[in-house]
Amino acid sequence: MHAILWEEIRALHRRLKLPGRALLNDTWMINDQLVAFGRKPPDAAAGSDFDPSTFQGIHRPGGVLVVIDEAGGVPEWLWNAAETITTTDNSRILAIGNPDNPGSHFAKVCQPGHPGWSQMKISVFDSPNYTGEAVPPEVAAALTPRSWAAEREAEWGTDSPLYISKVLAEFPSDRPDQVVPLAALTACRIPEPRAVSELTPVELGVDVGGGGDLTVVRERRGMRAGRRWAARTPEPEQAAELVMRAILESGATSVKVDAIGVGWGLAGDVRQRIRRGDVSHDCTVHAVKVSEAASDPKRFKNLRSELWWMARELSQQQAWDLSAAEAADTVCGELVLPRWKPDPAGRVQVEPKDDIRARTGGKSPDDADALLLAYHVPADAQGSYWAALTSGKLRLWT
């Protein structure tokens, strides 16, 4: 809000020569009277700026305008508080946001016919760059180019929740057999301040592309997903060099490599480079075979299924932070791809990568697999992630 909405308000205030002063602390004063203010509510704690009882005390004879920006991330209690201060005929609420989270209160008020609300949908195809509407060049340059929708269709597919949300401007619905619910995933993309203790350890996950496919390295810093390194690596040495660069740039102390196929040799190569002193800090390399048995074989068909169920739990508990993830749309688009079903023994079985490719016309969750490995705690390092998490004995950060 500070960097976007209030910058616009201050710019309009200057350009239109409006009365009073629009200040850098996101307040607008006219004759020492507060006529507008902005806040990013952290919570509904009593005594805070957004204690509901305090917020509900704001009234003006001429009416109150409440602007809710990034509306999909605003908690329901604040919507209710806004309703209580806009009860007069000349009061209004303007809610602006992306239709990312089908489980949000924003999604409820965007339903056609919702009492008291008028809805206006603006899809990519409503942009002047698509409709041909004449706008100044500087405006056209700031809007989505015509190529963008076609690129997103090729990357995500038209049935992807991300395409439905970000291109068509509609709220997607989660499938019952979808491993990671979009609503839960979207909540993990809202930026929140993190303590230093929540940003360690630094670990990497590596999804290896054999024969010239894309090799992806993903970083996590404690609970927060971070950088991405990726390249097409037709030679094993190139993949090893990519991983070494990620280790050096991130300072990672643990690397988890998908060891199926060429990944086993890659893990050995990286270990050798670390032993000969190519890295000045301690770093352990783990070769992870996701086709092997899960730590809880009675519940999961294999380790791959367990890792993907971990992503589901992390999302539902908001226990990982994807707000700073590099290429976040790419990895989140992949996280909602896999589906699951019970196997004959009643265990969770997540569809294999080859099945995902066949179903989606060649899309492969390489980034997502690398990210899951980054958050995975191998049994040889600290015991089963899942068992430790469910028993309450493990935190992903220290």
PAVOMI-120943 format. One record per residue: x, y, z of N, C-alpha, C, CB in turn; residue in one letter. Coordinates in steps of 0.02 Angstrom, whole numbers, plus 50000, padded with zeros to 5 digits. Each point is the difference from the previous one (the first is absolute). Glycine has a CB too. Layout:
REM residues N
XYZXYZXYZXYZa...
//
This chain:
REM residues 398
500424994050000499585006050000500435006250000499104993850060m501435006449982500435005950004500355001449934500174997750122h500104997049847500415000949941499585000949936500884993250055a498495004849945499615000249939499405004850006500354988249976i499175010050067499385003950004500145007150023499374989550023l501015011350031500105006750026500485004149957499784995650113w500665001249850500405003849951499545003049948500994992450020e498505003849959499525002649951499595005850030499944988749946e499865010450116499615005350033500415006450005499364991450066i501275007949955500425006050006500125003349931500564994950101r499535001049848500115002749933499385003849975500804990749976a498605006450036499385003449980499905006450040499514988949970l500675010950094499935005950042500415005749972499814992750101h500815005949878500435005249972499735002449932500994995050061r498835000349896499815001849932499345003949998500594989849959r498945008350083499345003350000499965005950048499514989149970l501055012250066500035005650048499424999650050500565007149912k499364986950117499484998950050500175003450065499714989149946l499805012350096500155003650063500384995750050498975006749981p501344996650066500344996550054500674997149979498904997550048g501334997649993500664997049989499944992450002500575010050051r499674986849896500044992749999500714998150020499104999049908a500974998250151500664999250031500304993149985499655007950089l501004991649924500364993849986499814994450049500935006849954l498754994950101499794994850047499304997449984500725005250088n499064995949849499364997549975499415003050037500574989549968d499465017050043499435003750028499885006149957500244995850117t499145006549882499805006149964499675004650051499844993849888w500455012050121499765004850049499755006349964500804995650086m498615006849935499735006449977499855004250061499514994949893i500845010750114499915004450058500074996050065499235007449933n501294988550069500164996050059499474994750016500625009850044d498924989149910499514994650010500194994149956499085008450028q500914985650001500154994049963499414998249955500764995950093l499365004149841499464998449954500124993249965499805012349982v500814985250023500144993449970500634997250032499455003349890a500564990150117500614996750025500024992949972499995007050105f500614990249893500104993349975500394995850050499975004349884g499864989450119500344995450045500034993149969499625006650100r500894989649919500024992949983499884996350065500815001649902k498604995750108499844996950065500384993550011498875005149994p501534994550059500334993650014499544994950031501045006350016p498504996050026499534995550033499475004250034500904991150018d498675005550018499465003550034500145000850075499204995549915a501435005050103500195000250070499705006150035501064993949972a498715005150088499725005550038500535005350012499194992250055a500625014249935500475005450011500405001949939500054996450116g499944999549831500385001749940499615005149959500534988549998s499795014249948499665004749958499364997149971501095005349973d498894988250021499424996849970499644995550049500575000549890f499465001350173499534997150047499305001649973500805001450101d498784993449887499345001349969499605005450035500014988249963p500015012150104499605004950036500245007149985499794991650090s500875009249899500285006649983499815001949929500954998250080t499124997049875499865001249929499265001849991500924992049967f498645004950071499295001249992499795006950024499824987850013q500635015850021499835006650025500095005549949500324996150110g499895002349829500135005149949499355001549962501204996149989i498575010350016499415002149964500105007249977499254992250067h500425009849878500025006849976499305002049976501234998849966r498565007550047499335002149979499884999249925500005007950095p500524993349864499924999649928500064993049973500445011249994g499684984050049500074993149978500724997650004499025001649925g501074991950070500674996950005500104995649938499975000150127v500625000749843500204995649945500564995550026499675008749911l500224984850086500514995150019500264996749936499464997950114v501195002549873500314996749943500394994050026500065010949934v499754983250047500344993950020500424997649941499084996950082i501575004049923500454997949947500264993050015500335012049976d499864984349972500214993050009499474996350041501235003249993e498154997549985499424998050041500004992550016499375009349949a500934986650008499994992950013500394997950062499884998549880g500585005850143500394998450059499765003350063500954998649924g498495004950073499745003650059499554995450041500065011049938v500064988450127499604995450041499275002350006501034997150064p498534998249950499295001550002499825004950054499784988749955e500585011250102499835004550054500075007349978500374991450083w500115010049872500105006849978499455002149950501234998750018l498544996549941499425001449957499405001950044500434992049911w499465004150142499445001450044500065006950033499884987750021n500755014049999500115006650031499865005549949500854995050078a499355003949859499875005149948499265000949989501094997149945a498534997450058499285000449991499685004450054500004988649947e500265011150113499695003750056500115007549996500154990050069t500355012349891500115007349995499765002849933500994998850077i498674997149884499755002349935499254998749996501124997949946t498525003750108499294998450003499565005549971500244993250100t500035012949890499595005449974499924999449924500395007450094t499104996249879499854999449929500585002449956498815001650028d501585003149996500545002749959500684997150018499335010549988n500694983950045500624996450015500094994349950499925003150122s500704995249864500134994849951500624996050020499485007149910r500564986750065500604995950005500214998249929499674995350115i500965005949869500294997949936500524994750015499795011449946l500094982550031500474994550011500344998249934499294995650096a501375004449904500394998749940500454994050013499975012349966i500044983049988500454994350011499994995249943499825001250121g500624994049882500044994749951499604993950025501135004149961n498534992449995499594994350021500434993750010499035004949939p501444995550109500474994650010499734994750048500925008049979d498744994250073499834995550055499244998750002500995004350065n498794990049910499284998650000499714999150069500154994749890p500275004650162499764999350067499975006450039500444988749997g499715017049972500035006450035499315003250005501175001549959s498785003450086499385003950005499905004149938500115000450125h500425001849843499965003649937499634995949948501085005950027f499064987649971499654995749952499254999950013501034992949990a498785007350073499285000050017499655006249973500254993450102k500055012549909499665006149979500045001049925500265005150111v500174991249855500055000449927499504995549965501205002850013c498434993250024499494995849970499445004449973500304990450077q499495008649860499455004049973499384999850044500454997949885p499275007950127499405000450041500125000350074499464993949912g501175006350110500145000550072499705006550026501074993149989h498535006750064499635006050023500475005950015499134992450047p500695013449925500365006150015500625001249959499574998750112g500604996849843500625000749962499874999949925500624994550094w499765009649870500024999749927500694997549980499155009549988s500874985949964500634996949980500215002649931499734989850069q500925011249923500285001949935500614995749988499565012050010m500414983849940500564995649982500405003049943499344989950038k501325010349970500445002649948500514994649984499845012250037i500054984349909500474994849979500565003049958499084991450003s501425004649982500545002349957499725002449933500804992150057v498695004449918499735001649935499595006549999499984987849976f499895015150084499685006550004500495005749998499094994750065d501565003849935500525005149998500005003549933500694993450082s499455013249917500055003649936500484996949950499715010250062p500814986449962500474996849954499674994249962500935003250076n498504994349950499634994749966499395002749963500404992050086y499285013149944499385002549971500135005249945499444997950109t501165005049890500145005249951499815006950022499864991549914g499895009350146499815006650026500625004550000499084994950071e500835011249908500565004749996500185002550070499655003549884a500974995750135500265002550064500695003049986499354991350068v500895013149976500665002949991500544994549999499615010650057p500934990549906500524994849996500274997850067500305004749891p499775000050156500274998150066499524995450038500635010950003e498724989849984499514995650031500044993149967499245009850027v500784990149907500044993649965500624996150020499385005049904a501174998650108500634996650019499954996850069500635008149929a498924994550113499944997350068499494994450004500315011250044a499344987449901499484994850000500284993449972499115008949986l500524985850025500204993449976500054999949924499464994850100t501105003049872500064999749927499574994449971501155004750008p498704995749928499574995249967500284992950003499595009149925r501064990350077500314993350000499924996450066500815004349917s499034999350136500024997150067499504994350009500385011050043w499014989949935499484994950009500194993649963499135009050013a501144991749927500204994149962500574996450034499645005649895a500834998250134500554996950036499764996350062500765009049959e498764993950077499734996750059499594993849981499975011250059r499684989249885499634994149977500484994349985499115007349953e501464994350016500494994849984500334997250063500215005549890a499914998850159500354997850061499534996450048500795009549987e498614993350024499554997450051499444995649972500265010050066w499504991549874499414996649973499375003850021500604988950004g498895011049955499405003950013499584997350058499995003149881t500134990750140499634997350056500375000750066499474992049923d501125011350075500395001050061499665005250044501064997049938s498935001950128499725005250045500355006749992499714991050080p500945009049906500355006349990499765003649938500994995350059l498905001149887499755003249938499305002850012500694992149930y498885004050103499325002250014500015006450041499594988149995i500865012250054500045005750045500335006149967500044992150096s500575006949880500415005749979499865002449929500864995850077k498864999949881499845002049932499265001649992500954992949959v498625002650064499285000949991499685004150056499994989349940l500385011950116499745003950056499384996750030500455010449948a499574983150059499464996350033500294995950057499344999549892e500254999250158500224995950056499994992749979499575008450084f501014988349919500014992949983499734995850058500985001949923p498844992150062499784995450053500494994150002498785003449985s501384994450075500444994350008499644993549985500655006450087d499714989049881499734993349989500054996050065500335000449877r499214995050135500054996050061500614995550002498775000350006p501514998049934500584995649998500655004049990499274990949955d500705015650053500605004349993500414999550064499395007949921q501254990850073500424999050059500055006450041500654991149940v499555014450028500115006350035499435004849982501264998350001v498315003550047499455004649984500265007049985499244993250074p500495009849874500225006749981499855005150055499814997049880l499625002450153499825004850052500535000150055498784998349975a501444995850046500514999750052500675002649974499414990250051a500755008149887500645002149971500035007649994500074989249937l499385013950042499975007249992500135003650066499204998549905t500544998850150500115003150065500745000250019498864996250034a501534999249938500724999750016500405004949959499864988050030c499825015649925500365004949958499925007150025499834992449903r499835008650153499925006650028500625001750041498734998850003i501635006649980500625001650036499875001550074500485004449894p499934992850148499975001150072500715000950026498934993350011e501185011150038500675000650030500194993450033499835012450019p500804985749974500254993850030500585001450046499624993649899r500395003150158500575000650046500604996549969499225000550100a501375001649921500624997049975499994992550013500625010750020v499124987250036499994992950017499564995949953500195003150118s499355000349846499564996549954500314999349931499035004450063e501564998449927500315000149934500634995749997499555011349984l500514984050061500534994949997499684993350014500895008450037t499424986149938500624999749962499885001649926500434991550081p500135009349882499975001049928500144993349966500375012250011v499144985449950500064993549968499775000349928499834994350112e500405001149847499844999849929499694993449981500945007949977l498614992349974499734994049969500175000149926499074999450084g501104994849888500224999749931499594994849962501165003450034v498494998949914499664995449954500434999749936498825002850048d501444991449937500504999349948499674998449933500844996050086v499355007849863499754998749933500524996349959499295010250006g500574983749976500484996249960499915001249926500024991450090g500535007749872499965000549928499815006849974499724988350001g500485017050032499845006749976499365003050028500604996949899g499034999450144499425002850032500225005250052499354989349982d500175014450045500155005350047500184997150068499225007649938l501364994550088500194998550069499825006150042500944992149964t498695006950091499765005550041500264999250072498975001149928v501305004350099500215000250070499575005250035501214996549971v498495001650084499585004550039500275000850071499004996749931r500955009350094500265001750067499435001050049501015005349947e499104992550114499575002250056500445002850054499124991449973r500685014050056500345003050057499524999550059500695008049927r499384986650112499514998650052499334998649969500625007350080g498884996549940499334998849974499885003749934499614998550116m500845005949864499895004149940500344997149939499915010050073r499714989149873500284997849936500375005949969499084991449983a501495007149985500415005449975500174999349927500465001050112g500194998849874500245000649931499934993649960500785008650040r499354992349895499944994549952500595000449952498735000050009r501574994349978500524999349950499774994649951500945003650081w499094997749855499764995149951500395000649936498855000350051a501264994049917500354999949935499884993349967500885008150042a499164991849893499994993649963500714997350001499025003649926r501054990450100500664997450015500104993349964500005005850112t500194994449824500104993849962500584995850027499535005749900p500954997550133500574996450028499954999950076500725003349901e499444991150132499964999650073500435005450035499794987849989p500785013949981500445005050031499655006850004501004993849956e498575007749994499645006350000499505000350057500155000849877q499514993650135499534999750056500365000950066499254992449933a501345004450074500385000650062500235007250010500384988149989a499825015249958500225007050005499425004550020500884997949913e498525000650062499415003950019499864999350075499524998549885l500514995350140499884998850071500545003350043499444989149972v501195010550006500545003150038499915007650003500774990749966m499015012349979499885007250001499455001850050500375000749880r499114995250122499465001350047500244999450072499174995849916a501254999250098500274999150067500415006150021500024987549984i500425014749971500445005750016499605006450009500924994449937l498595006850021499625006250004499525000150059500105001149876e499654993150143499514999750054500304998850069499194995949917s501415001050084500284997950064499644994150030500365011650019g499314984349939499604994450025500424995050038499225001549904a500494995650148500354994950040499744993049985500175008550089t499324991049869499724993449982499725000449930499744997450120s500404997449840499744999649932499684993249991500895007949956v498484992050021499654993749988499894999249925499435000750112k500854994049859499994998949928499544994149984501185004649989v498374996449963499604994449975500474995149967498975007449983d501144986850049500534995449979499774994749950500515001950110a498884998749865499794995249949500365001549934498864998750056i501414996349911500345001049937500665003650009498915000349942g501205005050018500645003650001500115003850065499925001149876v499554999750165500085003650063500484996750048498865004149984g501184989250013500464996550046500725002049986499194990450007w501005009849930500675002149982500135007350016500004991449911g499495012850080500075007150016500145000950074499235002949906l500404993650137500125000650072500714998250017498794997550022a501474997149947500694998050014500505005149976499644988249991g500245014749950500455005149973500035006050046499754996149884d499675006350139499995005950044500354998450066498925003849947v500984990250079500354998150062500765000449990499054992450032r501195005049912500725000149986500265007149997499894989349937q499755015250032500225006949994500025003450068499505000549885r500024997850158500005002950068500604997350039498745001049998i501404992549996500564997050037500675003049980499344989550009r500745012249928500655002749977500075007450015500014991349911r499485011650121500075006950024499705005349956501004996250053g498565001949899499705005149957499495004350038500174992349903d499635005550156499545003850043500355000950067498964995549941v501035010750085500375001450061499604998750063500625008549937s498744990050058499594998650059499754992849998499655012250007h500114985450050499744993150004499354999549960500544998450113d499424996549846499394998949961499934992549987500105011449945c499324985950072499874992949993499554998849939500124998350124t500064996849836499614998249941499624993550013500845006049923v498514994050065499584994150010499724997849933499715003750117h500384990049867499694997049941499334997150020501144997349948a498325005550025499324998250020499654996349943499945010150077v499844983849936499634996149951499265000250018501004992549978k498635011749985499295001050018499574994049983500165012149981v500114983149982499624993949984500024995050057500245001849879s500194999450171500074995250055499425000750049501255000349987e498754995450062499464999950049499985006450041500104987650006a499305014550012499915005850043500194998350071499095004249925a501015000950116500154998850070499384997250036500855009249998s498564992249974499384997250026499684995749945499835010050079d500434984049910499774996049943499284997750005501164996349987p498555004150073499304998150007499535005549974500314993050098k499965013149897499585005649978500165002249929499935003750119r500704995649859500215002649935500304994449958500215011250051f499624988949884500244994949955500755000149992498915000749940k501395005350058500725000849992500215006850027500004992449899n500655008950099500255006350027499755005949960501024994150041l498905005249893499745005549959499315002150025500654995749901r498924999550113499345001650025500045003650068499534990149939s500945007750102500085003150066500245007249993500254988850050e500225012449904500255006849991499455004749974501144995349976l498455002349978499475004249975499465001350053500234995649885w499664999450157499525001150055500285005050050499554988449984w501125011750023500325005050042499845007049973500934991950028m499095009049905499845006549970499285001950016500824997949909a498744997350091499295001350017499955002550072499624991149918r500725005350128499975001950070500335006850013499994987950030e500585013349939500345006450008499565005749977501104994349984l498535004649962499565005249974499405001150045500374997149885s499324997550136499405000750042500165003050067499514990249942q501095008550084500205002750065500375006749993500074988450044q500015014049894500405006049985500684999550034498955006849989q501354987350007500644998750033500595001149954499424991850072a500455010149864500555002449958499795006749970500394988149975w500105015850007499905006849976500235000349927500145005050118d499404995749836500165000249929500005007049971499524988649990l500435016450054499935006949976500615002649964499235002050094s501364995449923500625002449969500304994949952500215006850102a499424988149881500274994849956500135002849931499394991250066a501205007649908500145002149931499574996049952501195003150032e498565000349916499554996849952499424996750038500954998249918a498735005650126499484997250043499404997349961500365008050088a499454995549859499434997549960500154993349969499665011849976d500974987350003500194993649970499944994450050500775006049922t499544994850137500004994650048499304998850029501195002650028v498425002749982499324999050026499554996949948500165009950076c499954991949860499624996749947500144992649997500035010649936g500584987450079500174992950001499754996550063501015002649931e498975001050125499794996950062499264997849998500845007050060l498764996249898499304998149997499864994949944499705011450045v500834986349921499904995249946499824992950023500805006849935l499584990250112499904992950015499324998450032501234999250014p498544994949971499394997350030500174993750039499285004849906r500274993250136500144994150041499384995650003500855006450067w499264987449953499464995350011500254994750048499495002149885k500074994450149500234994550043500204994049957499255004050094p501294992749926500204993949965499594994250028501185004449979d498894989449994499604994450024500054998850075500144994949889p500415007350142500084999250072499735005950039500994993149978a498725011949986499715005850034500505005450016499164992550047g501455006949926500525005050014499965005849950500734991050047r499555014849973500035005749955500484998549944499735008050095v500034992949844500414998949941499965006149954499824987450008q500735016249986500035005949957500224997849931500265007750098v499404994949850500144997749932500735001349981498815002149969e501504993349995500705000849980500085005849951500174987750016p500465014649978500145005749957499824998549928500925003550077k499204990449900499844998349931499255000549987500994992449996d498605005850053499285000649993499785007249996499864989350061d500485015049978499855007249997500165002749931500235001250124i500344996949849500195002349933499484997849949501214999450032r498574994349972499524997449951499335003650006500574988850004a499235012850057499355003150010499995007449981499804991950092r500785011549916500035007249991500335002149935500035001150123t500124994149833500315001849937500745001650007498915004249963g501424992650084500735000850006500235004150058500024998849881g499535004050160500215004050058500304995450053499115008749975k501444993650055500344996050050500155004350061500514992749910s499335004950150500105004050061500725000050025498824997550030p501665004349926500714999850019500155004950057500284996649883d499475009550111500125005050053499694997850065500035009149915d499364988350082499664997850061500374994250033498905003849952a501334991450007500374994350028500645002450034499524992549911d500835012450058500615002650031499845003550065500515001449887a498935002350116499815003550061499834995150056499585009649931l500074985050053499834995050050500634996850028498904997949942l501595000950016500634997250024500355004950046500114993249895l499845013250091500315005050043499714999750071500215007349900a499144991450105499674999750066500034993050032499245009249961y500964985950000500034993250026500584999250049499504995849893h500375000650161500524998250048500144992649993499665009350081v500894988749887500134992949989500074996050064500565003149895p499274990650102500034995750059500724999450026499024993649957a501475006849999500704999450023500255006450032500204991749911d499405013750084500215006350029499675001350067500195004449885a499154994750118499645002050060499394995750011500425011649985q499544982749984499404996050006499475002349951500264997950119g499204998849880499465001549953499715006950013499754987949991s500195016149956499685006550007499284999250025500735004649908y498924990950058499294999350015499894997850072499784997349880w500594997750142499914997550068500175005450051500264988349962a500285015450024500215005250047499505005750001501194996949980a498555004949961499525005549998499364998250035500505003849893l499244990450093499364998150029500054998650075499684995349890t500925003050133500094998950072500165006450037500394988649975s499715016849988500155006450031500725000850021498865000250037g501584995249941500695000150022500465003949952499804989150055k499935012949888500435003149949499735006849981500324988749958l500155016150038499855006249966500465000449940499625005850107r500134997049839500425000549940500555005150009499024996649931l500945007450121500495005250012500184999850074499565007349904w501024995150113500234999650070500005006750032500694990249972t
//
